[in-house]
Amino acid sequence: MTSLRTSVLIVGGGPVGSTLALDLAGRGIDVIVAEQNPPDTQPGVKCNHVAARTMEIFRRLGIAGRVRDAGLPPDHANDVAFRTTAVGPDFARIHIPCRRDRYSDRSGPDGWWPTPEPPHRINQIYLDPLLAAEAAAHPRVRFLNRLRLQGFTQDETGVTAEALDLDRGGKVAISCAYLVGCDGPASEVRRQIGARMTGDAMIGRTQSSYIRAPGLAARLQAAPAWSTQVMNPRRSANMFAVDGRETWLVHNYLRADEEDFEAVDGDACLRHILGVEPSFGIEVISRENWIGRRLLADRFRDRRAFICGDAAHIWAPFAGYGMNAGIADATNLAWMLAGVLKGWADPAVLAAHEAERWPITEQVSKYAMGTALSLARARAGVPADIEAVGERGDAVRVALGSRLLEMHTPQFCCGGLNFGSFYDRSPIVAYDGEPAPTYTMDTFTPSTVPGCRTPHVWMEDGRSLYDALGLDFTLLRFDRSIDVAGLVEAAALRGVPLAVLDLAAQAPYRQKLVLSRPDQHVAWRGDLLPSDALSLIDRIRGAPVA
Ligand SMILES: Cc1cc2nc3c(=O)[nH]c(=O)nc-3n(C[C@H](O)[C@H](O)[C@H](O)COP(=O)(O)OP(=O)(O)OC[C@H]3O[C@@H](n4cnc5c(N)ncnc54)[C@H](O)[C@@H]3O)c2cc1C
């Protein structure tokens, strides 16, 4: 048996595992990623939306530019169009700037967002290999393909995992301090830590076809779009442009009475959705029948083993936030693990991961399910005369269009999920009694209430605050006359890496001091240092506080 040793073993090199590897490695931690698939495996054609918050994380990891440069052609529309067939005219449209104009075009519902990194539209078939390649290229990451985790044992000193070398057939033993299962919806790590998935097992059925249709672009009557929402009395669907030229992902939503995937004529449905005749050339590259669910693991951890991403939660992809929530899990866990492994955080800090992430993922899953159900209701009530020609039909389409804009804009421009979520029951956040502002899927109020995302502002020298934050804790000081030596010394005494950053006063910062965590969430704020600075440092590093 081959034996390997590392600090953190990550099982699964999907988008969550790769991001976790990059985050840990960037913090100086050695990592092995065990991925069962070969490196050239084509990922599932699933996720199409990288959230602004995820792009902020990628910016911190130094890969936002390369992610932004991949996917659809630079000038391909990122808009969401509403049509009765894919080739028909628009009856409504949400404008989202193409990636060439993403940093400059402020029009559209998300143009005002307070972020240096707006969202990015890219399919997972481009994103996953890019993230895996970035992780594999990092000198602290050993990205081992064709290695399938089979089991592990753990005690108070570490974890020993057993994996199968799928090419050579032998066993590989991997000793590590911590193991993180980023091994997707059928997670073996989840099974082994005894976590159970609970929630709503059935929200709706969808038949997804990844198609190549070289003649389709020439048939479009309206300007291209990234997402085309089709509604007609025969079918309802959502169609994503994948390469911006000839490939699309078509989600054909089955009706409530269509309980058997096999009984649905997928090819006929495609033609009803596209609005093309039977002889029109469509190649189905792959097809997947899937059931929308809302399921959360009842625990994200057993001692030294954790689960992140789809291993911990799955929900219907409305609001496009499954992968993005998984990446948020990874970045939440990375700094805590790094702190423990470097010795400045108490191992008890690791309890904060589940305490912080579980309530957020539950909240997001409910937003996603609520959207899925209300869209299903809208699909069930498509007006019979939606395709009528002339004024009567126009009036029906205008009315439906404004209703659909109201329903869809929050999910396609989900600012609340990006910037509104907060950690309100964390053992390592120093709360001060003010509740965090409530948020919805799309609405939010930037806030420095401890637990919230550290609000982004542009600095006087034009830099993004996020580019100026240290890798670890940063004390933002809005009044240079305040002596912060007490906190700096307390941090040094415990070995907690802390930088001080002086900034000009500006909203939404009201307090003169704000302590930002390594994951850009507020740990503490005040106008003066607390009388017992050491207790604050102990709280944020997970140590017992007197
Ligand atoms: C139709 C659809 C559309 C979606 N759209 C969006 C969207 O727009 N935005 C969004 O945020 N999310 C979206 N999602 C969700 C998104 O695809 C997932 O949340 C995301 O892929 C989860 O990433 P992950 O890394 O956790 O898991 P996965 O992508 O499943 O990766 C897990 C990896 O672990 C490996 N693995 C599994 N078991 C083992 C083992 N025992 N040993 C070694 N390796 C193992 C697998 O080979 C795989 O590479 C969508 C999902 C669907 C179905």
PDBQT file of the ligand as one rigid body, heavy atoms in Angstrom, charges set to zero:
ROOT
HETATM    1  C1  LIG A 601     -29.112  21.760 -13.711  1.00  0.00    +0.000 C 
HETATM    2  C2  LIG A 601     -28.266  22.397 -12.663  1.00  0.00    +0.000 A 
HETATM    3  C3  LIG A 601     -27.954  23.726 -12.760  1.00  0.00    +0.000 A 
HETATM    4  C4  LIG A 601     -27.165  24.337 -11.783  1.00  0.00    +0.000 A 
HETATM    5  N1  LIG A 601     -26.894  25.663 -11.879  1.00  0.00    +0.000 NA
HETATM    6  C5  LIG A 601     -26.188  26.274 -10.903  1.00  0.00    +0.000 A 
HETATM    7  C6  LIG A 601     -25.877  27.667 -10.956  1.00  0.00    +0.000 A 
HETATM    8  O1  LIG A 601     -26.219  28.374 -11.908  1.00  0.00    +0.000 OA
HETATM    9  N2  LIG A 601     -25.175  28.208  -9.925  1.00  0.00    +0.000 N 
HETATM   10  C7  LIG A 601     -24.759  27.463  -8.867  1.00  0.00    +0.000 A 
HETATM   11  O2  LIG A 601     -24.140  28.035  -7.941  1.00  0.00    +0.000 OA
HETATM   12  N3  LIG A 601     -24.997  26.142  -8.817  1.00  0.00    +0.000 NA
HETATM   13  C8  LIG A 601     -25.697  25.532  -9.789  1.00  0.00    +0.000 A 
HETATM   14  N4  LIG A 601     -25.932  24.199  -9.726  1.00  0.00    +0.000 N 
HETATM   15  C9  LIG A 601     -25.369  23.424  -8.613  1.00  0.00    +0.000 C 
HETATM   16  C10 LIG A 601     -23.898  23.076  -8.898  1.00  0.00    +0.000 C 
HETATM   17  O3  LIG A 601     -23.793  22.361 -10.100  1.00  0.00    +0.000 OA
HETATM   18  C11 LIG A 601     -23.354  22.251  -7.730  1.00  0.00    +0.000 C 
HETATM   19  O4  LIG A 601     -23.742  22.881  -6.527  1.00  0.00    +0.000 OA
HETATM   20  C12 LIG A 601     -21.837  22.138  -7.768  1.00  0.00    +0.000 C 
HETATM   21  O5  LIG A 601     -21.364  21.373  -8.838  1.00  0.00    +0.000 OA
HETATM   22  C13 LIG A 601     -21.350  21.473  -6.476  1.00  0.00    +0.000 C 
HETATM   23  O6  LIG A 601     -19.953  21.435  -6.475  1.00  0.00    +0.000 OA
HETATM   24  P1  LIG A 601     -19.194  20.414  -5.536  1.00  0.00    +0.000 P 
HETATM   25  O7  LIG A 601     -17.749  20.648  -5.806  1.00  0.00    +0.000 OA
HETATM   26  O8  LIG A 601     -19.727  20.503  -4.170  1.00  0.00    +0.000 OA
HETATM   27  O9  LIG A 601     -19.639  18.969  -6.061  1.00  0.00    +0.000 OA
HETATM   28  P2  LIG A 601     -19.421  18.285  -7.480  1.00  0.00    +0.000 P 
HETATM   29  O10 LIG A 601     -19.426  19.288  -8.568  1.00  0.00    +0.000 OA
HETATM   30  O11 LIG A 601     -20.436  17.192  -7.539  1.00  0.00    +0.000 OA
HETATM   31  O12 LIG A 601     -17.970  17.684  -7.396  1.00  0.00    +0.000 OA
HETATM   32  C14 LIG A 601     -17.704  16.572  -6.550  1.00  0.00    +0.000 C 
HETATM   33  C15 LIG A 601     -16.433  15.896  -7.030  1.00  0.00    +0.000 C 
HETATM   34  O13 LIG A 601     -16.108  14.854  -6.120  1.00  0.00    +0.000 OA
HETATM   35  C16 LIG A 601     -15.663  13.722  -6.833  1.00  0.00    +0.000 C 
HETATM   36  N5  LIG A 601     -15.879  12.548  -5.967  1.00  0.00    +0.000 N 
HETATM   37  C17 LIG A 601     -17.065  12.070  -5.533  1.00  0.00    +0.000 A 
HETATM   38  N6  LIG A 601     -16.863  11.008  -4.713  1.00  0.00    +0.000 NA
HETATM   39  C18 LIG A 601     -15.518  10.827  -4.639  1.00  0.00    +0.000 A 
HETATM   40  C19 LIG A 601     -14.698   9.895  -3.948  1.00  0.00    +0.000 A 
HETATM   41  N7  LIG A 601     -15.225   8.937  -3.155  1.00  0.00    +0.000 N 
HETATM   42  N8  LIG A 601     -13.359   9.982  -4.089  1.00  0.00    +0.000 NA
HETATM   43  C20 LIG A 601     -12.810  10.950  -4.872  1.00  0.00    +0.000 A 
HETATM   44  N9  LIG A 601     -13.550  11.851  -5.570  1.00  0.00    +0.000 NA
HETATM   45  C21 LIG A 601     -14.884  11.796  -5.435  1.00  0.00    +0.000 A 
HETATM   46  C22 LIG A 601     -16.513  13.744  -8.091  1.00  0.00    +0.000 C 
HETATM   47  O14 LIG A 601     -15.893  13.001  -9.126  1.00  0.00    +0.000 OA
HETATM   48  C23 LIG A 601     -16.580  15.233  -8.393  1.00  0.00    +0.000 C 
HETATM   49  O15 LIG A 601     -15.532  15.652  -9.223  1.00  0.00    +0.000 OA
HETATM   50  C24 LIG A 601     -26.697  23.570 -10.698  1.00  0.00    +0.000 A 
HETATM   51  C25 LIG A 601     -27.014  22.202 -10.617  1.00  0.00    +0.000 A 
HETATM   52  C26 LIG A 601     -27.796  21.622 -11.569  1.00  0.00    +0.000 A 
HETATM   53  C27 LIG A 601     -28.150  20.163 -11.435  1.00  0.00    +0.000 C 
ENDROOT
TORSDOF 0
